[in-house]
Amino acid sequence: MPDTLHLVCPHCQAVNRVPGDRLAAGPKCGKCHGALLEPNPLPMGGAAFAKLIGRGDLPVLVDFWAPWCGPCKMMAPAFEQAARQLHPRVMLAKVNTEDERGLAAQFGIQSIPTMVLFKGGREFDRVSGAMPAPGIVDWVRSRL
């Protein structure tokens, strides 16, 4: 883990510098004072999504889903559980493909749910289909 990490605030999108050994201490945003790392998936879209992926140093696992999708609904609790297990070393986000059709098209999402792991500002790996929490956690950890 690097000495200092750049974390994008999920509330105001300010980029914050945080010592790597302080991730578990609940760092707060210097601008809005909101929590920088949440132990639950963050709904994301548009400019906030681009900044989170492009400027943050932590890996980000994104669940591309839709409200009408049965497997997406079934996987939602598992994704939340995985977020708690991967916190604070990996951020988890959710993108509603109905609201964010441009993002879904940009990343070639053809089936849902699809989870995409971003690292270093780029797509690192992806997997489609619903998974249980242990499967999600094991898949992410095997890629990092």
N, CA, C and O of each residue as an XYZ file, in Angstrom:
576
protein
N       0.859     -1.175      0.000
C       0.000      0.000      0.000
C       0.903      1.235      0.000
O       1.825      1.332      0.810
N       0.641      2.170     -0.900
C       1.460      3.381     -0.954
C       1.362      4.182      0.346
O       0.425      4.021      1.128
N       2.351      5.043      0.553
C       2.354      5.891      1.747
C       1.142      6.810      1.781
O       0.528      6.980      2.835
N       0.786      7.406      0.646
C      -0.339      8.335      0.566
C      -1.230      7.945     -0.598
O      -0.753      7.653     -1.695
N      -2.527      7.944     -0.346
C      -3.508      7.598     -1.368
C      -4.401      8.796     -1.677
O      -4.673      9.619     -0.804
N      -4.845      8.885     -2.903
C      -5.835      9.883     -3.285
C      -7.197      9.208     -3.221
O      -7.422      8.189     -3.873
N      -8.106      9.778     -2.434
C      -9.462      9.265     -2.304
C     -10.440     10.339     -2.742
O     -10.328     11.497     -2.341
N     -11.397      9.947     -3.564
C     -12.423     10.871     -4.031
C     -13.591     10.793     -3.058
O     -14.100      9.712     -2.763
N     -14.004     11.945     -2.569
C     -15.129     11.998     -1.638
C     -16.413     11.604     -2.381
O     -16.727     12.189     -3.418
N     -17.156     10.622     -1.861
C     -18.392     10.234     -2.531
C     -19.513     11.263     -2.403
O     -20.541     11.144     -3.070
N     -19.324     12.269     -1.553
C     -20.348     13.274     -1.316
C     -20.146     14.534     -2.163
O     -21.098     15.054     -2.743
N     -18.900     15.023     -2.233
C     -18.655     16.287     -2.952
C     -17.652     16.137     -4.098
O     -17.392     17.104     -4.813
N     -17.088     14.951     -4.283
C     -16.114     14.615     -5.325
C     -14.773     15.331     -5.191
O     -14.003     15.374     -6.150
N     -14.482     15.893     -4.016
C     -13.159     16.479     -3.779
C     -12.137     15.348     -3.661
O     -12.437     14.287     -3.113
N     -10.943     15.579     -4.172
C      -9.875     14.592     -4.075
C      -9.081     14.896     -2.804
O      -8.619     16.019     -2.602
N      -8.929     13.880     -1.954
C      -8.247     14.022     -0.673
C      -7.018     13.128     -0.634
O      -7.028     12.026     -1.182
N      -5.975     13.594      0.005
C      -4.772     12.779      0.228
C      -4.869     12.186      1.625
O      -5.067     12.906      2.604
N      -4.725     10.851      1.709
C      -4.863     10.145      2.981
C      -3.683      9.196      3.134
O      -3.373      8.446      2.209
N      -3.018      9.217      4.293
C      -1.954      8.234      4.525
C      -2.517      6.816      4.433
O      -3.589      6.541      4.971
N      -1.810      5.924      3.763
C      -2.266      4.552      3.572
C      -2.561      3.816      4.861
O      -3.448      2.964      4.904
N      -1.827      4.138      5.910
C      -2.051      3.450      7.188
C      -3.240      4.024      7.957
O      -3.534      3.558      9.058
N      -3.930      5.028      7.403
C      -5.080      5.648      8.075
C      -6.425      5.271      7.449
O      -7.460      5.816      7.833
N      -6.416      4.349      6.494
C      -7.663      3.979      5.822
C      -8.704      3.424      6.792
O      -9.886      3.750      6.686
N      -8.275      2.597      7.725
C      -9.209      1.970      8.664
C      -9.665      2.927      9.755
O     -10.552      2.579     10.534
N      -9.087      4.122      9.835
C      -9.413      5.076     10.900
C     -10.612      5.959     10.549
O     -10.927      6.890     11.290
N     -11.281      5.680      9.434
C     -12.452      6.477      9.064
C     -12.117      7.878      8.617
O     -12.632      8.835      9.196
N     -11.261      8.047      7.598
C     -10.880      9.395      7.154
C     -12.078     10.197      6.652
O     -13.011      9.648      6.066
N     -12.031     11.496      6.893
C     -13.091     12.426      6.494
C     -12.581     13.344      5.386
O     -11.382     13.598      5.274
N     -13.494     13.827      4.587
C     -13.176     14.745      3.501
C     -12.756     16.091      4.075
O     -13.396     16.604      4.993
N     -11.689     16.662      3.542
C     -11.230     17.968      3.985
C     -12.151     19.097      3.564
O     -12.113     20.177      4.153
N     -12.973     18.868      2.558
C     -13.867     19.917      2.056
C     -15.250     19.867      2.724
O     -15.710     20.867      3.275
N     -15.912     18.698      2.673
C     -17.289     18.620      3.197
C     -17.386     17.880      4.526
O     -18.445     17.863      5.154
N     -16.291     17.272      4.954
C     -16.189     16.534      6.210
C     -17.020     15.254      6.234
O     -17.249     14.693      7.305
N     -17.471     14.786      5.077
C     -18.171     13.509      4.984
C     -17.172     12.366      5.009
O     -15.978     12.573      4.793
N     -17.660     11.161      5.273
C     -16.798      9.976      5.297
C     -16.278      9.693      3.887
O     -17.042      9.680      2.921
N     -14.969      9.466      3.786
C     -14.370      9.166      2.488
C     -14.595      7.718      2.078
O     -14.710      7.413      0.891
N     -14.656      6.843      3.045
C     -14.830      5.421      2.766
C     -16.061      4.920      3.490
O     -16.161      5.017      4.713
N     -16.981      4.393      2.738
C     -18.214      3.852      3.294
C     -18.143      2.331      3.240
O     -17.622      1.776      2.273
N     -18.661      1.642      4.268
C     -18.652      0.180      4.228
C     -19.860     -0.392      3.473
O     -20.258     -1.534      3.702
N     -20.432      0.406      2.581
C     -21.560     -0.035      1.778
C     -21.395      0.504      0.358
O     -20.682      1.485      0.146
N     -22.054     -0.138     -0.621
C     -21.924      0.322     -2.006
C     -22.496      1.726     -2.199
O     -23.520      2.080     -1.614
N     -21.826      2.506     -3.016
C     -22.252      3.878     -3.298
C     -22.951      3.938     -4.645
O     -22.415      3.442     -5.636
N     -24.142      4.537     -4.705
C     -24.758      4.743     -6.020
C     -23.944      5.779     -6.792
O     -23.622      6.840     -6.258
N     -23.616      5.476     -8.036
C     -22.750      6.361     -8.810
C     -23.285      6.562    -10.211
O     -24.027      5.739    -10.746
N     -22.886      7.681    -10.788
C     -23.206      7.961    -12.176
C     -22.500      9.213    -12.637
O     -21.975      9.980    -11.830
N     -22.491      9.414    -13.928
C     -21.988     10.639    -14.538
C     -20.591     11.043    -14.138
O     -19.671     10.226    -14.090
N     -20.449     12.346    -13.849
C     -19.146     12.928    -13.528
C     -18.561     12.344    -12.249
O     -17.347     12.165    -12.151
N     -19.410     12.046    -11.268
C     -18.921     11.468    -10.008
C     -18.268     10.121    -10.276
O     -17.232      9.802     -9.692
N     -18.867      9.333    -11.155
C     -18.316      8.030    -11.509
C     -16.947      8.198    -12.162
O     -15.986      7.526    -11.786
N     -16.864      9.089    -13.133
C     -15.604      9.306    -13.853
C     -14.501      9.757    -12.901
O     -13.358      9.318    -13.033
N     -14.820     10.612    -11.959
C     -13.816     11.106    -11.026
C     -13.397     10.006    -10.052
O     -12.212      9.859     -9.753
N     -14.364      9.236     -9.559
C     -14.052      8.148     -8.635
C     -13.102      7.148     -9.275
O     -12.126      6.723     -8.656
N     -13.389      6.775    -10.510
C     -12.559      5.798    -11.217
C     -11.217      6.407    -11.633
O     -10.169      5.779    -11.480
N     -11.259      7.620    -12.153
C     -10.065      8.225    -12.743
C      -9.092      8.857    -11.778
O      -7.896      8.910    -12.066
N      -9.567      9.343    -10.633
C      -8.688     10.089     -9.728
C      -8.363      9.355     -8.428
O      -7.373      9.679     -7.772
N      -9.178      8.378     -8.050
C      -8.942      7.668     -6.803
C      -7.915      6.565     -6.970
O      -7.799      5.969     -8.040
N      -7.169      6.297     -5.908
C      -6.129      5.274     -5.945
C      -6.602      3.891     -5.523
O      -5.936      2.899     -5.815
N      -7.734      3.808     -4.844
C      -8.231      2.501     -4.414
C      -8.910      1.785     -5.577
O      -9.497      2.430     -6.445
N      -8.834      0.453     -5.598
C      -9.618     -0.285     -6.587
C     -11.106     -0.043     -6.334
O     -11.527      0.147     -5.193
N     -11.892     -0.052     -7.403
C     -13.337      0.164     -7.297
C     -14.038     -0.984     -8.021
O     -13.775     -1.250     -9.194
N     -14.932     -1.656     -7.303
C     -15.751     -2.701     -7.898
C     -17.129     -2.106     -8.157
O     -17.794     -1.633     -7.235
N     -17.551     -2.132     -9.418
C     -18.817     -1.521     -9.811
C     -19.798     -2.609    -10.242
O     -19.484     -3.458    -11.076
N     -20.993     -2.562     -9.651
C     -22.082     -3.448    -10.026
C     -22.983     -2.684    -10.989
O     -23.645     -1.724    -10.595
N     -23.009     -3.109    -12.254
C     -23.931     -2.546    -13.230
C     -25.212     -3.377    -13.141
O     -25.191     -4.587    -13.365
N     -26.324     -2.721    -12.813
C     -27.576     -3.415    -12.518
C     -28.766     -2.618    -13.047
O     -28.601     -1.510    -13.557
N     -29.959     -3.184    -12.922
C     -31.201     -2.482    -13.277
C     -32.288     -2.896    -12.285
O     -32.288     -4.025    -11.795
N     -33.210     -1.981    -11.991
C     -34.241     -2.276    -10.999
C     -35.203     -3.394    -11.408
O     -35.810     -4.013    -10.534
N     -35.362     -3.668    -12.685
C     -36.270     -4.711    -13.157
C     -35.624     -6.089    -13.213
O     -36.304     -7.077    -13.490
N     -34.336     -6.168    -12.958
C     -33.560     -7.409    -13.113
C     -33.652     -8.275    -11.851
O     -33.183     -7.880    -10.784
N     -34.255     -9.446    -11.982
C     -34.386    -10.362    -10.849
C     -33.050    -10.786    -10.250
O     -32.877    -10.676     -9.036
N     -32.092    -11.270    -11.056
C     -30.793    -11.635    -10.495
C     -30.069    -10.452     -9.818
O     -29.344    -10.635     -8.840
N     -30.279     -9.243    -10.356
C     -29.673     -8.050     -9.738
C     -30.232     -7.843     -8.333
O     -29.491     -7.559     -7.392
N     -31.548     -7.989     -8.205
C     -32.193     -7.832     -6.899
C     -31.725     -8.904     -5.931
O     -31.510     -8.639     -4.748
N     -31.569    -10.117     -6.445
C     -31.103    -11.216     -5.585
C     -29.666    -10.988     -5.124
O     -29.315    -11.350     -4.001
N     -28.837    -10.396     -5.970
C     -27.432    -10.212     -5.633
C     -27.187     -8.979     -4.762
O     -26.133     -8.880     -4.134
N     -28.130     -8.041     -4.709
C     -27.923     -6.778     -3.985
C     -27.476     -6.988     -2.532
O     -26.515     -6.342     -2.113
N     -28.120     -7.852     -1.746
C     -27.649     -8.048     -0.363
C     -26.231     -8.644     -0.299
O     -25.449     -8.309      0.591
N     -25.918     -9.518     -1.240
C     -24.572    -10.107     -1.270
C     -23.533     -9.043     -1.606
O     -22.432     -9.055     -1.055
N     -23.874     -8.122     -2.506
C     -22.945     -7.050     -2.870
C     -22.714     -6.131     -1.675
O     -21.593     -5.679     -1.447
N     -23.771     -5.853     -0.911
C     -23.633     -5.045      0.306
C     -22.758     -5.745      1.335
O     -21.918     -5.111      1.973
N     -22.951     -7.043      1.497
C     -22.131     -7.806      2.432
C     -20.674     -7.811      1.976
O     -19.769     -7.671      2.799
N     -20.440     -7.970      0.683
C     -19.073     -7.949      0.150
C     -18.422     -6.594      0.390
O     -17.224     -6.520      0.661
N     -19.206     -5.516      0.293
C     -18.664     -4.170      0.539
C     -18.124     -4.067      1.959
O     -17.056     -3.495      2.178
N     -18.849     -4.612      2.915
C     -18.386     -4.577      4.309
C     -17.118     -5.404      4.498
O     -16.236     -5.032      5.272
N     -17.032     -6.523      3.790
C     -15.864     -7.393      3.926
C     -14.627     -6.828      3.229
O     -13.506     -7.047      3.687
N     -14.819     -6.118      2.147
C     -13.683     -5.558      1.396
C     -13.270     -4.174      1.887
O     -12.198     -3.686      1.529
N     -14.109     -3.538      2.702
C     -13.833     -2.211      3.274
C     -12.630     -2.296      4.206
O     -12.577     -3.255      4.977
N     -11.670     -1.393      4.210
C     -11.557     -0.157      3.445
C     -10.611     -0.252      2.252
O     -10.245      0.777      1.684
N     -10.209     -1.448      1.860
C      -9.208     -1.599      0.797
C      -9.769     -1.524     -0.619
O      -9.025     -1.301     -1.575
N     -11.091     -1.711     -0.753
C     -11.742     -1.648     -2.060
C     -13.043     -0.870     -1.888
O     -13.788     -1.097     -0.935
N     -13.311      0.041     -2.810
C     -14.583      0.762     -2.796
C     -15.556      0.009     -3.698
O     -15.165     -0.514     -4.742
N     -16.821     -0.046     -3.293
C     -17.850     -0.669     -4.106
C     -18.883      0.373     -4.498
O     -19.291      1.201     -3.685
N     -19.298      0.319     -5.759
C     -20.266      1.277     -6.284
C     -21.294      0.531     -7.123
O     -21.034     -0.561     -7.627
N     -22.460      1.142     -7.259
C     -23.534      0.575     -8.069
C     -23.928      1.601     -9.130
O     -24.065      2.791     -8.844
N     -24.107      1.120    -10.355
C     -24.550      1.968    -11.451
C     -25.849      1.376    -11.993
O     -25.872      0.254    -12.498
N     -26.924      2.146    -11.882
C     -28.223      1.753    -12.419
C     -28.179      1.992    -13.925
O     -28.130      3.136    -14.379
N     -28.196      0.911    -14.693
C     -28.053      1.031    -16.148
C     -29.266      1.680    -16.815
O     -29.174      2.134    -17.956
N     -30.394      1.727    -16.120
C     -31.565      2.418    -16.658
C     -31.373      3.934    -16.585
O     -31.769      4.665    -17.494
N     -30.761      4.394    -15.496
C     -30.507      5.830    -15.314
C     -29.226      6.283    -16.002
O     -29.103      7.445    -16.388
N     -28.287      5.382    -16.153
C     -26.960      5.724    -16.691
C     -26.667      4.903    -17.946
O     -25.693      4.152    -18.002
N     -27.520      5.061    -18.936
C     -27.368      4.293    -20.182
C     -26.042      4.591    -20.890
O     -25.458      3.715    -21.528
N     -25.582      5.828    -20.768
C     -24.310      6.196    -21.386
C     -23.135      5.440    -20.784
O     -22.250      4.987    -21.509
N     -23.121      5.301    -19.466
C     -22.047      4.540    -18.815
C     -22.118      3.069    -19.208
O     -21.093      2.444    -19.479
N     -23.325      2.520    -19.238
C     -23.478      1.120    -19.630
C     -22.947      0.907    -21.049
O     -22.272     -0.086    -21.320
N     -23.250      1.832    -21.942
C     -22.765      1.730    -23.319
C     -21.254      1.921    -23.380
O     -20.564      1.203    -24.103
N     -20.743      2.883    -22.626
C     -19.300      3.166    -22.620
C     -18.489      1.934    -22.231
O     -17.407      1.704    -22.771
N     -19.011      1.143    -21.294
C     -18.276     -0.027    -20.828
C     -18.782     -1.327    -21.436
O     -18.400     -2.411    -20.994
N     -19.636     -1.226    -22.444
C     -20.078     -2.405    -23.178
C     -20.838     -3.402    -22.329
O     -20.667     -4.611    -22.485
N     -21.669     -2.912    -21.439
C     -22.449     -3.796    -20.578
C     -23.572     -4.396    -21.419
O     -24.464     -3.681    -21.876
N     -23.523     -5.704    -21.620
C     -24.514     -6.371    -22.450
C     -25.431     -7.278    -21.650
O     -26.512     -7.630    -22.123
N     -25.021     -7.664    -20.444
C     -25.879     -8.456    -19.574
C     -25.695     -7.951    -18.156
O     -24.636     -7.441    -17.790
N     -26.742     -8.103    -17.369
C     -26.672     -7.650    -15.985
C     -27.155     -8.773    -15.081
O     -27.991     -9.579    -15.489
N     -26.645     -8.835    -13.872
C     -25.626     -7.941    -13.323
C     -24.248     -8.248    -13.906
O     -23.904     -9.399    -14.173
N     -23.483     -7.196    -14.091
C     -22.077     -7.313    -14.470
C     -21.269     -6.502    -13.474
O     -21.568     -5.334    -13.224
N     -20.249     -7.120    -12.912
C     -19.345     -6.422    -12.002
C     -18.042     -6.156    -12.736
O     -17.451     -7.048    -13.343
N     -17.611     -4.899    -12.662
C     -16.365     -4.485    -13.313
C     -15.428     -3.971    -12.227
O     -15.799     -3.113    -11.427
N     -14.216     -4.503    -12.209
C     -13.197     -4.075    -11.259
C     -12.281     -3.077    -11.954
O     -11.657     -3.388    -12.968
N     -12.209     -1.873    -11.393
C     -11.337     -0.825    -11.914
C     -10.146     -0.672    -10.989
O     -10.274     -0.705     -9.765
N      -8.997     -0.506    -11.597
C      -7.759     -0.329    -10.832
C      -6.868      0.604    -11.632
O      -6.671      0.403    -12.831
N      -6.325      1.628    -10.973
C      -5.451      2.562    -11.664
C      -6.165      3.351    -12.747
O      -5.544      3.749    -13.732
N      -7.471      3.584    -12.579
C      -8.224      4.380    -13.531
C      -8.719      3.630    -14.757
O      -9.342      4.224    -15.638
N      -8.443      2.309    -14.823
C      -8.839      1.529    -15.991
C      -9.538      0.245    -15.572
O      -9.387     -0.235    -14.449
N     -10.307     -0.296    -16.511
C     -10.925     -1.591    -16.242
C      -9.840     -2.636    -16.104
O      -8.941     -2.739    -16.939
N      -9.937     -3.410    -15.039
C      -8.944     -4.439    -14.756
C      -9.510     -5.823    -15.070
O      -8.806     -6.670    -15.620
N     -10.784     -6.058    -14.723
C     -11.422     -7.345    -14.991
C     -12.928     -7.184    -14.833
O     -13.398     -6.187    -14.285
N     -13.681     -8.167    -15.314
C     -15.137     -8.139    -15.170
C     -15.676     -9.555    -15.106
O     -15.044    -10.515    -15.547
N     -16.874     -9.644    -14.537
C     -17.584    -10.916    -14.466
C     -19.076    -10.609    -14.535
O     -19.541     -9.633    -13.947
N     -19.827    -11.448    -15.256
C     -21.272    -11.267    -15.368
C     -21.985    -12.381    -14.627
O     -21.477    -13.496    -14.506
N     -23.176    -12.057    -14.132
C     -23.987    -13.029    -13.412
C     -23.971    -12.772    -11.921
O     -23.012    -12.234    -11.368
N     -25.070    -13.176    -11.281
C     -25.191    -12.998     -9.830
C     -24.243    -13.940     -9.100
O     -24.041    -15.084     -9.509
N     -23.667    -13.438     -8.013
C     -22.751    -14.224     -7.195
C     -23.100    -14.016     -5.723
O     -23.625    -12.964     -5.358
N     -22.815    -15.005     -4.874
C     -22.979    -14.800     -3.436
C     -21.822    -13.953     -2.906
O     -20.799    -13.800     -3.574
N     -21.990    -13.407     -1.707
C     -20.959    -12.531     -1.119
C     -19.581    -13.194     -1.071
O     -18.603    -12.564     -1.471
N     -19.461    -14.448     -0.593
C     -18.113    -15.043     -0.564
C     -17.490    -15.146     -1.957
O     -16.278    -14.994     -2.112
N     -18.318    -15.403     -2.965
C     -17.806    -15.477     -4.332
C     -17.309    -14.135     -4.824
O     -16.276    -14.055     -5.489
N     -18.043    -13.077     -4.498
C     -17.625    -11.723     -4.892
C     -16.296    -11.374     -4.222
O     -15.365    -10.908     -4.880
N     -16.216    -11.602     -2.916
C     -15.002    -11.270     -2.160
C     -13.813    -12.077     -2.679
O     -12.734    -11.524     -2.892
N     -14.004    -13.374     -2.882
C     -12.907    -14.213     -3.379
C     -12.471    -13.778     -4.770
O     -11.277    -13.747     -5.065
N     -13.444    -13.437     -5.637
C     -13.107    -13.015     -6.994
C     -12.266    -11.736     -6.960
O     -11.251    -11.639     -7.650
N     -12.694    -10.752     -6.153
C     -11.953     -9.489     -6.074
C     -10.562     -9.714     -5.513
O      -9.577     -9.236     -6.077
N     -10.476    -10.427     -4.424
C      -9.160    -10.659     -3.784
C      -8.216    -11.429     -4.703
O      -7.005    -11.217     -4.656
N      -8.749    -12.316     -5.533
C      -7.890    -13.069     -6.450
C      -7.364    -12.185     -7.584
O      -6.388    -12.539     -8.245
N      -8.003    -11.047     -7.806
C      -7.584    -10.140     -8.879
C      -6.636     -9.052     -8.398
O      -5.980     -8.403     -9.213
N      -6.552     -8.845     -7.101
C      -5.713     -7.755     -6.574
C      -4.374     -8.230     -6.077
O      -3.568     -7.426     -5.609
